[in-house]
């Protein structure tokens, strides 16, 4: 089962997404939530790095629930969450 104990996150300009990490025992998986998904969650938020990080922080529980649903143990090293996941 994946868990998200590490609250660190960062904005990846190249991927236009916020990156965060989950842990399944000793396995670490990277997750990316795209700008479009963050805009869907917080439509009136600022469309810049700080705005996307704030949207992530405001909806962390919902985002982590969607990430847990997308996660398949050992399947891949990273997962992308898009607007349709919300």
C-alpha angles and dihedrals in degrees: 000000000000120000132186106213094146110080095191117117135165138198115245108205093190094055093032089227143106113251124212136161138236131193131217103184103298094344117101120200127191120223129194125195111198124229091249091059091049090049089052091052094045109020095175095049124116115270096227137087095276092045093052092047090049091050089051092050092047093052101031096128093051092045093049090049090053090046091051089051091051094046121103114182112251091356099117143335099247139026131203121214115202135185092270089063087069 
